[in-house]
Amino acid sequence: MKGKKVFLLSLFFPSLNLGTSPVGVAALLFPILPFFSLVFLSFSFSFLFLFYFFIFFILRLWPLSSLHK
C-alpha cells in the first residue's frame, strides 16, 4: 500500500523522484508556493476589506444610534 501511495505521489509530483535533496524539496514546493501565496493574499485582502467595512459601518451608525436615545 505504501509503495502504491509513493507511486501515485510520484505521478503527481515528479520532483519526489529526486529524493529529499534540497533541489528535490525546492522542486516539490515550487508549484505549491504560488497557490499558497495566492490563497494568503486573497484571505488578507478579504479580511482587510471586512475590517474597513466594519469600522466604516460602526462610524456611520454610531451617531444615528446616539441621536435616537
Z-matrix of the N, CA and C atoms (Angstrom, degrees):
N
C 1 1.461
C 2 1.531 1 110.59
N 3 1.350 2 115.46 1 -42.22
C 4 1.455 3 118.89 2 -178.70
C 5 1.525 4 110.98 3 -65.11
N 6 1.342 5 115.58 4 -40.72
C 7 1.463 6 119.63 5 178.66
C 8 1.519 7 111.56 6 -63.26
N 9 1.338 8 115.92 7 -36.95
C 10 1.461 9 120.53 8 178.66
C 11 1.533 10 110.54 9 -65.31
N 12 1.346 11 115.85 10 -42.05
C 13 1.463 12 120.10 11 178.75
C 14 1.526 13 110.74 12 -61.97
N 15 1.326 14 115.62 13 -45.48
C 16 1.466 15 119.71 14 179.95
C 17 1.519 16 110.19 15 -62.40
N 18 1.338 17 116.48 16 -37.97
C 19 1.464 18 120.13 17 179.14
C 20 1.524 19 110.79 18 -65.04
N 21 1.339 20 116.25 19 -43.33
C 22 1.461 21 120.16 20 178.97
C 23 1.524 22 110.78 21 -64.54
N 24 1.345 23 116.07 22 -40.97
C 25 1.462 24 119.98 23 178.74
C 26 1.515 25 110.63 24 -64.08
N 27 1.344 26 115.86 25 -39.64
C 28 1.464 27 118.61 26 -178.90
C 29 1.527 28 110.75 27 -69.87
N 30 1.341 29 116.43 28 -23.32
C 31 1.462 30 118.82 29 174.40
C 32 1.521 31 110.12 30 -69.10
N 33 1.349 32 115.53 31 -43.34
C 34 1.460 33 119.73 32 -178.60
C 35 1.519 34 111.88 33 -77.40
N 36 1.343 35 116.50 34 -38.78
C 37 1.463 36 121.13 35 179.84
C 38 1.519 37 109.14 36 -120.73
N 39 1.325 38 117.79 37 90.62
C 40 1.463 39 119.86 38 179.92
C 41 1.523 40 112.19 39 -60.05
N 42 1.326 41 116.82 40 -20.68
C 43 1.464 42 119.90 41 -178.19
C 44 1.524 43 111.49 42 -69.21
N 45 1.364 44 117.46 43 -16.72
C 46 1.462 45 119.40 44 177.50
C 47 1.518 46 111.03 45 -65.15
N 48 1.327 47 116.84 46 -24.41
C 49 1.454 48 120.43 47 179.43
C 50 1.522 49 111.28 48 -67.01
N 51 1.325 50 117.47 49 -19.69
C 52 1.453 51 121.24 50 -179.15
C 53 1.525 52 111.24 51 -76.83
N 54 1.316 53 117.20 52 -7.89
C 55 1.456 54 119.95 53 179.01
C 56 1.510 55 111.96 54 86.69
N 57 1.320 56 115.37 55 -159.61
C 58 1.461 57 120.03 56 -176.87
C 59 1.520 58 111.38 57 -100.51
N 60 1.322 59 116.60 58 23.30
C 61 1.468 60 119.05 59 174.99
C 62 1.525 61 108.85 60 -68.49
N 63 1.334 62 118.30 61 155.86
C 64 1.476 63 120.13 62 179.82
C 65 1.520 64 112.75 63 -55.16
N 66 1.333 65 116.50 64 -36.22
C 67 1.468 66 119.62 65 178.53
C 68 1.518 67 110.25 66 -64.42
N 69 1.340 68 116.05 67 -41.06
C 70 1.464 69 119.80 68 179.95
C 71 1.515 70 111.19 69 -66.55
N 72 1.322 71 116.07 70 -41.75
C 73 1.472 72 120.33 71 179.25
C 74 1.526 73 110.29 72 -64.76
N 75 1.347 74 115.84 73 -42.48
C 76 1.466 75 119.47 74 179.03
C 77 1.522 76 110.58 75 -64.49
N 78 1.337 77 116.46 76 -40.71
C 79 1.459 78 120.03 77 179.28
C 80 1.526 79 111.23 78 -67.29
N 81 1.336 80 115.70 79 -29.65
C 82 1.465 81 119.46 80 178.00
C 83 1.522 82 110.77 81 -74.67
N 84 1.350 83 116.55 82 -40.67
C 85 1.460 84 120.17 83 -176.40
C 86 1.521 85 112.43 84 -78.90
N 87 1.327 86 116.77 85 -22.70
C 88 1.465 87 119.26 86 -173.42
C 89 1.523 88 113.40 87 -58.93
N 90 1.353 89 120.76 88 -43.96
C 91 1.478 90 118.91 89 179.52
C 92 1.524 91 112.49 90 -71.58
N 93 1.346 92 117.34 91 -23.07
C 94 1.461 93 120.42 92 -175.29
C 95 1.525 94 111.14 93 -85.84
N 96 1.333 95 117.21 94 -33.32
C 97 1.463 96 121.01 95 -173.89
C 98 1.533 97 113.68 96 -58.87
N 99 1.336 98 120.09 97 -45.68
C 100 1.474 99 118.11 98 178.75
C 101 1.526 100 112.13 99 -60.41
N 102 1.336 101 116.34 100 -36.80
C 103 1.463 102 120.02 101 179.25
C 104 1.523 103 110.53 102 -63.12
N 105 1.354 104 116.40 103 -44.88
C 106 1.459 105 120.30 104 -179.89
C 107 1.523 106 111.14 105 -65.15
N 108 1.329 107 116.22 106 -41.63
C 109 1.464 108 118.77 107 -179.87
C 110 1.527 109 110.37 108 -65.70
N 111 1.337 110 116.86 109 -36.40
C 112 1.463 111 121.04 110 177.90
C 113 1.526 112 110.26 111 -63.98
N 114 1.324 113 116.56 112 -45.60
C 115 1.468 114 121.24 113 179.14
C 116 1.528 115 110.32 114 -62.40
N 117 1.352 116 115.59 115 -43.66
C 118 1.457 117 119.78 116 -179.45
C 119 1.527 118 110.87 117 -63.82
N 120 1.345 119 116.54 118 -41.92
C 121 1.463 120 120.57 119 179.61
C 122 1.520 121 110.76 120 -63.83
N 123 1.321 122 116.72 121 -43.99
C 124 1.469 123 119.15 122 -178.82
C 125 1.523 124 110.61 123 -65.01
N 126 1.343 125 116.56 124 -39.83
C 127 1.462 126 119.87 125 178.64
C 128 1.519 127 111.11 126 -64.34
N 129 1.347 128 115.96 127 -44.14
C 130 1.460 129 118.74 128 -177.35
C 131 1.531 130 110.76 129 -67.60
N 132 1.346 131 116.92 130 -38.23
C 133 1.463 132 119.38 131 178.91
C 134 1.520 133 110.89 132 -66.01
N 135 1.318 134 116.62 133 -42.10
C 136 1.467 135 118.98 134 179.96
C 137 1.529 136 110.68 135 -67.02
N 138 1.348 137 116.13 136 -37.18
C 139 1.468 138 119.66 137 178.27
C 140 1.522 139 110.64 138 -64.90
N 141 1.339 140 116.64 139 -43.78
C 142 1.464 141 120.36 140 178.83
C 143 1.520 142 110.61 141 -62.72
N 144 1.337 143 115.84 142 -42.83
C 145 1.457 144 119.97 143 179.75
C 146 1.525 145 110.90 144 -61.33
N 147 1.345 146 116.98 145 -45.51
C 148 1.461 147 120.72 146 179.07
C 149 1.526 148 111.39 147 -64.24
N 150 1.339 149 115.33 148 -39.54
C 151 1.459 150 120.43 149 -179.68
C 152 1.530 151 110.82 150 -62.00
N 153 1.343 152 115.46 151 -49.82
C 154 1.469 153 119.01 152 -179.73
C 155 1.520 154 111.58 153 -65.76
N 156 1.322 155 117.12 154 -38.48
C 157 1.453 156 121.04 155 178.73
C 158 1.527 157 110.48 156 -63.34
N 159 1.343 158 115.78 157 -41.46
C 160 1.468 159 121.67 158 179.34
C 161 1.525 160 110.46 159 -61.52
N 162 1.336 161 116.06 160 -47.71
C 163 1.468 162 120.20 161 -179.69
C 164 1.527 163 110.73 162 -63.86
N 165 1.326 164 116.58 163 -43.53
C 166 1.463 165 120.81 164 178.38
C 167 1.527 166 110.65 165 -60.09
N 168 1.348 167 115.29 166 -42.96
C 169 1.457 168 121.82 167 -179.22
C 170 1.528 169 110.37 168 -61.50
N 171 1.327 170 116.56 169 -45.81
C 172 1.480 171 120.84 170 -179.72
C 173 1.526 172 110.15 171 -64.76
N 174 1.329 173 116.28 172 -43.05
C 175 1.460 174 119.32 173 -178.53
C 176 1.524 175 111.48 174 -66.12
N 177 1.328 176 116.40 175 -31.09
C 178 1.468 177 119.02 176 179.30
C 179 1.528 178 111.11 177 -76.37
N 180 1.329 179 116.86 178 -38.04
C 181 1.465 180 119.96 179 -173.06
C 182 1.515 181 113.75 180 -89.27
N 183 1.325 182 117.03 181 -19.15
C 184 1.455 183 119.52 182 -177.25
C 185 1.539 184 112.37 183 -61.97
N 186 1.317 185 119.61 184 -49.12
C 187 1.479 186 119.07 185 178.71
C 188 1.526 187 112.26 186 -61.73
N 189 1.328 188 117.13 187 -36.63
C 190 1.458 189 119.65 188 179.96
C 191 1.518 190 111.53 189 -64.35
N 192 1.358 191 116.53 190 -43.97
C 193 1.457 192 119.50 191 -177.97
C 194 1.529 193 110.73 192 -68.74
N 195 1.325 194 117.10 193 -32.83
C 196 1.466 195 118.60 194 179.55
C 197 1.530 196 110.33 195 -73.92
N 198 1.321 197 117.70 196 -28.70
C 199 1.461 198 120.51 197 177.86
C 200 1.522 199 111.00 198 -70.52
N 201 1.336 200 117.18 199 -34.25
C 202 1.460 201 120.94 200 -177.77
C 203 1.516 202 111.71 201 -69.56
N 204 1.318 203 118.05 202 -25.35
C 205 1.464 204 120.05 203 178.50
C 206 1.525 205 108.68 204 -74.07
